[in-house]
Amino acid sequence: MRIHIISHWQFRNIGINLIKTILTVLVIVSLTAFGFRFIRTTQIIPNCSSFLPLAIFEGFLSEGLPTLSLQVINSPKKNSQQALTNAVQVLASPLVNFPGASGINQLITAEENYELPQPLIVESRPPTLPKNNKNKIVTDKNPLIAIYNTHNAECYKPSEGSSKVPGKNGGVSKVAKTLADTLYKDYGIAVVHSTTIHDYPDFTKSYTNSKETLKHILAENPSVIVALDIHRDAGLPKPPVVEINNQKVAQVLIVVGSNARLEHPNWRQNEEFAHKLAKKMEELYPGLCRGVRVLKGRYNQHLLPKALLLEFGSDNNTLEEAKNSARLMAHVLAVVVKDLIKEDPTKQN
């Protein structure tokens, strides 16, 4: 029998290696457990509750969304799940300004097949046109403009008490209706106005849902030459407002989608139309236009050469300011559409 004698240094090396092995195992187990909890927290695995502490989400919010962070902290029923939900909703909002972002904004889009959560609701203008109106544009019964809301829940907090009403048509839907009604009643332009809710129950599917609505509208109304997705901005320190004709009016930001993320080879046509609209806005109502902004998503604008996303003010504007803006925009659109009809008279009938 042989006896192996282990020296003091060998024994020490064995101990160090054993400790390293134990620490490595502990780190792997900890990372695995944390990763699983994070997945459950973000609900990648359905029907799982949140495990991460509220402080983590409050930290996320305070970095880029301090206003929302205060709302979560001061909420009587604060919890990490609500904080995460609020963060995702705001981050997925059409336009959110972040400190140090140099005015560059991002929109969240989803391009996948998805069944609409409810039947399509479309309000078409009746075929009878208003009489004795020198500004009217005779379009017979064929609508020329389609109007809808991708983010129906968006509201104007000073007037409605909240920035969003999930599952319902908020202030932006009222603005869209004002725009549609004014176009028809004052200028005789037949309009297809959809009130289908697209941002509920899954907010991330908003653009996928509204894409199906717009496709349906265009298939049923081949006469449509302009499509407008009505939104309101968010995250601005002050409401974008201007005084026109002795009344406060919410400024309008025109958003153009590009081909940076998804195929959209003809997006320049939308951009050209956006600048034409902006030029007419400045000509008729100086200060009404807040600019033309090209962003990375395409926002369903690949479906029509003259499709745009219009931001009527921000969540800190009043609803009345946004409606005032919609009435002025109706006049601008009427003039622009009249020019389009001159270019192509076949659109009149």
MIVO-32279 format. One record per residue (C-alpha): residue in three letters; x, y, z. Coordinates in steps of 0.001 Angstrom, whole numbers. Last residue first. Layout:
N
+------+---------+---------+---------+
! resn !      c1 !      c2 !      c3 !
+------+---------+---------+---------+
!  Ala !       X !       Y !       Z !
...
+------+---------+---------+---------+
This chain:
349
+------+---------+---------+---------+
! resn !      c1 !      c2 !      c3 !
+------+---------+---------+---------+
!  Asn !  -66716 !   61144 !  -59662 !
!  Gln !  -64152 !   63819 !  -58759 !
!  Lys !  -61147 !   61486 !  -58851 !
!  Thr !  -61303 !   61370 !  -62662 !
!  Pro !  -60293 !   65042 !  -62690 !
!  Asp !  -56624 !   64132 !  -61940 !
!  Glu !  -54412 !   67211 !  -61515 !
!  Lys !  -57438 !   69400 !  -60836 !
!  Ile !  -58626 !   66778 !  -58334 !
!  Leu !  -55264 !   66956 !  -56543 !
!  Asp !  -55575 !   70747 !  -56300 !
!  Lys !  -59033 !   70373 !  -54749 !
!  Val !  -57542 !   67844 !  -52346 !
!  Val !  -54983 !   70423 !  -51223 !
!  Val !  -57634 !   73090 !  -50682 !
!  Ala !  -59905 !   70710 !  -48773 !
!  Leu !  -56968 !   69426 !  -46728 !
!  Val !  -56122 !   72951 !  -45558 !
!  His !  -59757 !   73662 !  -44679 !
!  Ala !  -60049 !   70396 !  -42755 !
!  Met !  -56783 !   71208 !  -40991 !
!  Leu !  -58365 !   74387 !  -39636 !
!  Arg !  -61264 !   72415 !  -38163 !
!  Ala !  -58880 !   69786 !  -36763 !
!  Ser !  -56810 !   72491 !  -35034 !
!  Asn !  -59848 !   73820 !  -33239 !
!  Lys !  -60571 !   70231 !  -32193 !
!  Ala !  -57050 !   69933 !  -30760 !
!  Glu !  -57389 !   73178 !  -28801 !
!  Glu !  -60799 !   71996 !  -27550 !
!  Leu !  -59305 !   68725 !  -26306 !
!  Thr !  -56803 !   70643 !  -24209 !
!  Asn !  -53082 !   70223 !  -24800 !
!  Asn !  -50958 !   68310 !  -22261 !
!  Asp !  -51359 !   64983 !  -24112 !
!  Ser !  -49783 !   66607 !  -27154 !
!  Gly !  -50966 !   68586 !  -30163 !
!  Phe !  -52716 !   66952 !  -33096 !
!  Glu !  -50118 !   64442 !  -34340 !
!  Leu !  -50895 !   63525 !  -37964 !
!  Leu !  -49738 !   60238 !  -39530 !
!  Leu !  -49742 !   60310 !  -43319 !
!  Ala !  -50927 !   58342 !  -46354 !
!  Lys !  -50656 !   59884 !  -49825 !
!  Pro !  -48959 !   57103 !  -51804 !
!  Leu !  -51255 !   54471 !  -50211 !
!  Leu !  -50681 !   51084 !  -48532 !
!  His !  -47015 !   51703 !  -47725 !
!  Gln !  -48169 !   54314 !  -45202 !
!  Asn !  -49197 !   51579 !  -42772 !
!  Tyr !  -46951 !   53099 !  -40072 !
!  Arg !  -43671 !   52787 !  -42039 !
!  Gly !  -41324 !   52785 !  -39063 !
!  Lys !  -37985 !   54620 !  -39128 !
!  Leu !  -39144 !   58215 !  -38755 !
!  Val !  -39410 !   61231 !  -41071 !
!  Arg !  -40661 !   64387 !  -39338 !
!  Val !  -42537 !   67225 !  -41031 !
!  Gly !  -42995 !   70371 !  -38963 !
!  Arg !  -45099 !   71859 !  -36201 !
!  Cys !  -47679 !   73092 !  -38698 !
!  Leu !  -50240 !   75559 !  -37357 !
!  Gly !  -47687 !   78369 !  -37078 !
!  Pro !  -48887 !   80282 !  -40127 !
!  Tyr !  -52476 !   79344 !  -41040 !
!  Leu !  -53209 !   79521 !  -44788 !
!  Glu !  -49676 !   79585 !  -46223 !
!  Glu !  -48103 !   77608 !  -43403 !
!  Met !  -50723 !   74902 !  -43734 !
!  Lys !  -50321 !   74893 !  -47534 !
!  Lys !  -46577 !   74309 !  -47182 !
!  Ala !  -47139 !   71555 !  -44633 !
!  Leu !  -49562 !   69758 !  -46963 !
!  Lys !  -47119 !   69892 !  -49878 !
!  His !  -44345 !   68773 !  -47536 !
!  Ala !  -46401 !   65768 !  -46428 !
!  Phe !  -47304 !   64907 !  -50040 !
!  Glu !  -43614 !   64750 !  -50951 !
!  Glu !  -42932 !   62600 !  -47891 !
!  Asn !  -45693 !   60196 !  -48857 !
!  Gln !  -44213 !   59912 !  -52349 !
!  Arg !  -40781 !   59386 !  -50779 !
!  Trp !  -42157 !   56294 !  -49066 !
!  Asn !  -42360 !   54439 !  -52363 !
!  Pro !  -39945 !   51582 !  -51608 !
!  His !  -41487 !   50642 !  -48235 !
!  Glu !  -40009 !   47338 !  -47128 !
!  Leu !  -39558 !   47325 !  -43372 !
!  Arg !  -37159 !   48844 !  -40861 !
!  Ala !  -35523 !   51860 !  -42514 !
!  Asn !  -38110 !   52031 !  -45319 !
!  Ser !  -39620 !   55337 !  -44198 !
!  Gly !  -42686 !   56569 !  -42335 !
!  Val !  -43742 !   60216 !  -42471 !
!  Val !  -45047 !   62082 !  -39429 !
!  Ile !  -46743 !   65479 !  -39731 !
!  Leu !  -46826 !   67429 !  -36459 !
!  Val !  -49888 !   69616 !  -35885 !
!  Gln !  -50005 !   72562 !  -33504 !
!  Ala !  -52897 !   72769 !  -31073 !
!  Val !  -54966 !   75918 !  -31594 !
!  Lys !  -55750 !   78708 !  -29173 !
!  Gln !  -58275 !   81177 !  -30570 !
!  Asn !  -58038 !   84764 !  -31776 !
!  Asn !  -57939 !   83826 !  -35462 !
!  Ile !  -54869 !   81672 !  -34830 !
!  Glu !  -53030 !   81447 !  -31507 !
!  Val !  -50435 !   78680 !  -31323 !
!  Val !  -50090 !   75622 !  -29107 !
!  Pro !  -47546 !   72847 !  -28618 !
!  Pro !  -48245 !   71946 !  -24970 !
!  Lys !  -45166 !   72325 !  -22768 !
!  Pro !  -42688 !   69772 !  -21409 !
!  Leu !  -43466 !   67339 !  -24267 !
!  Gly !  -43718 !   63666 !  -23336 !
!  Ala !  -46631 !   62827 !  -25606 !
!  Asp !  -47926 !   63555 !  -29131 !
!  Arg !  -51515 !   63159 !  -30301 !
!  His !  -52708 !   60774 !  -32980 !
!  Ile !  -54851 !   60705 !  -36156 !
!  Asp !  -53968 !   58266 !  -38967 !
!  Leu !  -54827 !   59982 !  -42253 !
!  Ala !  -55372 !   58315 !  -45635 !
!  Val !  -55605 !   60368 !  -48843 !
!  Ile !  -56640 !   59197 !  -52345 !
!  Val !  -59803 !   57242 !  -51549 !
!  Ser !  -61776 !   56405 !  -54734 !
!  Pro !  -61025 !   52678 !  -54332 !
!  Asn !  -63457 !   52570 !  -51394 !
!  Glu !  -64178 !   48970 !  -50319 !
!  Ala !  -60605 !   47758 !  -50887 !
!  Leu !  -59183 !   50986 !  -49452 !
!  Ile !  -61294 !   50711 !  -46311 !
!  His !  -60420 !   47031 !  -45804 !
!  Lys !  -56692 !   47705 !  -46191 !
!  Leu !  -57024 !   50592 !  -43735 !
!  Thr !  -58686 !   48352 !  -41148 !
!  Glu !  -56121 !   45591 !  -41626 !
!  Lys !  -53300 !   48096 !  -41142 !
!  Ser !  -55065 !   49375 !  -38028 !
!  Asn !  -54702 !   45939 !  -36447 !
!  Thr !  -51018 !   45525 !  -37271 !
!  Tyr !  -50399 !   49090 !  -36119 !
!  Ser !  -51974 !   48470 !  -32728 !
!  Lys !  -50521 !   44993 !  -32106 !
!  Thr !  -48181 !   46229 !  -29354 !
!  Phe !  -51157 !   47622 !  -27436 !
!  Asp !  -52730 !   44196 !  -26991 !
!  Pro !  -56295 !   44465 !  -25616 !
!  Tyr !  -56679 !   47023 !  -27099 !
!  Asp !  -54798 !   49373 !  -29424 !
!  His !  -56914 !   48957 !  -32584 !
!  Ile !  -60366 !   50238 !  -31668 !
!  Thr !  -62563 !   50602 !  -34766 !
!  Thr !  -63893 !   54145 !  -35127 !
!  Ser !  -63325 !   54324 !  -38890 !
!  His !  -64130 !   57477 !  -40868 !
!  Val !  -64610 !   57273 !  -44635 !
!  Val !  -64935 !   60817 !  -45938 !
!  Ala !  -66940 !   62582 !  -48665 !
!  Ile !  -65595 !   66091 !  -49245 !
!  Gly !  -68366 !   68674 !  -49319 !
!  Tyr !  -66265 !   71486 !  -47847 !
!  Asp !  -68102 !   72634 !  -44729 !
!  Lys !  -70229 !   69596 !  -43877 !
!  Tyr !  -67915 !   66915 !  -45288 !
!  Leu !  -64477 !   68072 !  -44267 !
!  Thr !  -65853 !   69469 !  -41025 !
!  Asp !  -67421 !   66133 !  -40071 !
!  Ala !  -64241 !   64165 !  -40794 !
!  Leu !  -61962 !   66558 !  -38882 !
!  Thr !  -64328 !   66725 !  -35928 !
!  Lys !  -64587 !   62919 !  -35962 !
!  Ala !  -60797 !   62566 !  -35931 !
!  Val !  -60562 !   65023 !  -33030 !
!  Lys !  -63154 !   62999 !  -31113 !
!  Ser !  -61118 !   59845 !  -31798 !
!  Val !  -58009 !   61623 !  -30559 !
!  Gly !  -59835 !   62403 !  -27318 !
!  Gly !  -60364 !   58777 !  -26360 !
!  Asn !  -62064 !   55824 !  -28021 !
!  Lys !  -62128 !   53038 !  -25446 !
!  Gly !  -60196 !   49884 !  -24531 !
!  Pro !  -57572 !   51747 !  -22571 !
!  Val !  -58523 !   55359 !  -21683 !
!  Lys !  -55281 !   57307 !  -22006 !
!  Ser !  -53707 !   60621 !  -20970 !
!  Ser !  -56185 !   61110 !  -18147 !
!  Gly !  -58378 !   63838 !  -16710 !
!  Glu !  -60273 !   64399 !  -19967 !
!  Ser !  -59764 !   68116 !  -20547 !
!  Pro !  -56302 !   68749 !  -19077 !
!  Lys !  -55287 !   65140 !  -19950 !
!  Tyr !  -55896 !   65165 !  -23677 !
!  Cys !  -56536 !   61539 !  -24620 !
!  Glu !  -54988 !   58604 !  -26480 !
!  Ala !  -57053 !   55409 !  -26239 !
!  Asn !  -57652 !   55104 !  -29994 !
!  His !  -53999 !   54534 !  -30825 !
!  Thr !  -54224 !   53497 !  -34497 !
!  Asn !  -56911 !   56076 !  -35169 !
!  Tyr !  -58778 !   56371 !  -38500 !
!  Ile !  -59525 !   58764 !  -41358 !
!  Ala !  -59936 !   57890 !  -45042 !
!  Ile !  -60197 !   60732 !  -47573 !
!  Leu !  -61626 !   60855 !  -51104 !
!  Pro !  -65019 !   59303 !  -50493 !
!  Asn !  -67193 !   58576 !  -53549 !
!  Lys !  -70762 !   59781 !  -53145 !
!  Asp !  -70514 !   62733 !  -55541 !
!  Thr !  -67184 !   64463 !  -54948 !
!  Val !  -68291 !   68075 !  -55340 !
!  Ile !  -65804 !   70274 !  -53521 !
!  Lys !  -67518 !   72756 !  -51235 !
!  Asn !  -65970 !   76135 !  -50536 !
!  Lys !  -68785 !   78231 !  -52000 !
!  Asn !  -71322 !   76465 !  -49810 !
!  Asn !  -74921 !   76809 !  -50909 !
!  Lys !  -75718 !   73121 !  -50475 !
!  Pro !  -74181 !   70339 !  -48376 !
!  Leu !  -73700 !   66959 !  -50080 !
!  Thr !  -76093 !   64013 !  -50023 !
!  Pro !  -74102 !   60772 !  -50430 !
!  Pro !  -73861 !   60115 !  -46662 !
!  Arg !  -70348 !   60173 !  -45094 !
!  Ser !  -69082 !   56732 !  -44204 !
!  Glu !  -68694 !   55515 !  -40620 !
!  Val !  -66681 !   52332 !  -40435 !
!  Ile !  -66634 !   49817 !  -37603 !
!  Leu !  -64663 !   46623 !  -38191 !
!  Pro !  -65708 !   43830 !  -35845 !
!  Gln !  -63618 !   43382 !  -32689 !
!  Pro !  -60199 !   42142 !  -31599 !
!  Leu !  -58887 !   42198 !  -35184 !
!  Glu !  -57018 !   38990 !  -35930 !
!  Tyr !  -53274 !   39345 !  -36224 !
!  Asn !  -50858 !   38642 !  -39026 !
!  Glu !  -47539 !   40300 !  -38470 !
!  Glu !  -45944 !   43702 !  -38888 !
!  Ala !  -45542 !   45263 !  -35459 !
!  Thr !  -44583 !   48867 !  -34956 !
!  Ile !  -43086 !   50875 !  -32115 !
!  Leu !  -42423 !   54492 !  -32947 !
!  Gln !  -39100 !   56212 !  -32331 !
!  Asn !  -38215 !   59848 !  -31841 !
!  Ile !  -35201 !   61958 !  -32771 !
!  Gly !  -35506 !   65423 !  -31249 !
!  Ser !  -31887 !   65506 !  -30163 !
!  Ala !  -32341 !   62418 !  -27977 !
!  Gly !  -30661 !   64022 !  -24974 !
!  Pro !  -33772 !   63784 !  -22807 !
!  Phe !  -36412 !   61551 !  -24406 !
!  Asn !  -39367 !   62754 !  -26458 !
!  Val !  -42106 !   60181 !  -26954 !
!  Leu !  -44010 !   59918 !  -30202 !
!  Pro !  -46576 !   57311 !  -31214 !
!  Ser !  -46815 !   55767 !  -27736 !
!  Ala !  -44976 !   52462 !  -27397 !
!  Leu !  -42653 !   53863 !  -24736 !
!  Val !  -45690 !   55248 !  -22927 !
!  Gln !  -47537 !   51943 !  -22986 !
!  Val !  -44441 !   49919 !  -22073 !
!  Ala !  -43650 !   52162 !  -19109 !
!  Asn !  -47228 !   52136 !  -17836 !
!  Thr !  -47386 !   48335 !  -17987 !
!  Leu !  -44010 !   47992 !  -16233 !
!  Ala !  -45087 !   50325 !  -13450 !
!  Gln !  -48411 !   48507 !  -13098 !
!  Gln !  -46589 !   45169 !  -12747 !
!  Ser !  -44103 !   46656 !  -10307 !
!  Asn !  -46778 !   47785 !   -7896 !
!  Lys !  -48344 !   51052 !   -6850 !
!  Lys !  -51896 !   51027 !   -5587 !
!  Pro !  -52036 !   54460 !   -3968 !
!  Ser !  -50082 !   55921 !   -6932 !
!  Asn !  -47501 !   58484 !   -5891 !
!  Ile !  -44561 !   56358 !   -7050 !
!  Val !  -46258 !   55473 !  -10336 !
!  Gln !  -47200 !   59068 !  -11162 !
!  Leu !  -43746 !   60272 !  -10172 !
!  Ser !  -42171 !   57770 !  -12548 !
!  Leu !  -44473 !   58883 !  -15347 !
!  Thr !  -43137 !   62408 !  -15029 !
!  Pro !  -39532 !   61191 !  -14810 !
!  Leu !  -39699 !   59179 !  -18050 !
!  Gly !  -36169 !   58567 !  -19272 !
!  Glu !  -34104 !   57888 !  -16133 !
!  Ser !  -36926 !   58039 !  -13577 !
!  Leu !  -38830 !   55315 !  -15408 !
!  Phe !  -36087 !   52704 !  -15333 !
!  Gly !  -35333 !   53455 !  -11674 !
!  Glu !  -39004 !   53153 !  -10763 !
!  Phe !  -38972 !   49821 !  -12552 !
!  Ile !  -36106 !   48554 !  -10385 !
!  Ala !  -37602 !   49993 !   -7188 !
!  Leu !  -40829 !   48065 !   -7715 !
!  Pro !  -39086 !   44777 !   -6984 !
!  Leu !  -38895 !   42071 !   -9662 !
!  Phe !  -41227 !   39125 !   -9128 !
!  Ser !  -44123 !   39896 !  -11455 !
!  Ser !  -46910 !   37389 !  -12015 !
!  Cys !  -47085 !   34690 !  -14620 !
!  Asn !  -50103 !   34203 !  -16876 !
!  Pro !  -48125 !   34093 !  -20095 !
!  Ile !  -44367 !   33378 !  -20296 !
!  Ile !  -42969 !   36425 !  -22095 !
!  Gln !  -44788 !   38200 !  -19276 !
!  Thr !  -42069 !   40783 !  -18616 !
!  Thr !  -41892 !   39542 !  -15029 !
!  Arg !  -41865 !   35898 !  -16021 !
!  Ile !  -38905 !   36520 !  -18306 !
!  Phe !  -37184 !   38490 !  -15533 !
!  Arg !  -37793 !   35673 !  -13073 !
!  Phe !  -36292 !   33137 !  -15438 !
!  Gly !  -33267 !   35341 !  -16063 !
!  Phe !  -32749 !   35890 !  -12336 !
!  Ala !  -32900 !   32144 !  -11635 !
!  Thr !  -30456 !   31356 !  -14430 !
!  Leu !  -28101 !   34138 !  -13336 !
!  Ser !  -28177 !   32888 !   -9731 !
!  Val !  -27586 !   29249 !  -10732 !
!  Ile !  -24655 !   30229 !  -12937 !
!  Val !  -23142 !   32443 !  -10212 !
!  Leu !  -23541 !   29713 !   -7557 !
!  Val !  -21915 !   27116 !   -9826 !
!  Thr !  -18962 !   29419 !  -10451 !
!  Leu !  -18598 !   30166 !   -6743 !
!  Ile !  -18537 !   26434 !   -5910 !
!  Thr !  -15918 !   25755 !   -8581 !
!  Lys !  -13751 !   28647 !   -7419 !
!  Ile !  -13938 !   27410 !   -3817 !
!  Leu !  -12862 !   23905 !   -4889 !
!  Asn !   -9983 !   25333 !   -6904 !
!  Ile !   -8781 !   27341 !   -3888 !
!  Gly !   -9041 !   24336 !   -1567 !
!  Ile !   -7088 !   22091 !   -3958 !
!  Asn !   -4407 !   24771 !   -4267 !
!  Arg !   -4087 !   25009 !    -463 !
!  Phe !   -3738 !   21247 !     -87 !
!  Gln !   -1033 !   21238 !   -2731 !
!  Trp !     794 !   24036 !    -925 !
!  His !     688 !   22226 !    2457 !
!  Ser !    2015 !   19032 !     915 !
!  Ile !     -77 !   16006 !     292 !
!  Ile !    1578 !   12684 !    1228 !
!  His !     424 !    9788 !    -820 !
!  Ile !     682 !    6473 !    1079 !
!  Arg !    1279 !    3410 !   -1003 !
!  Met !       0 !       0 !       0 !
+------+---------+---------+---------+
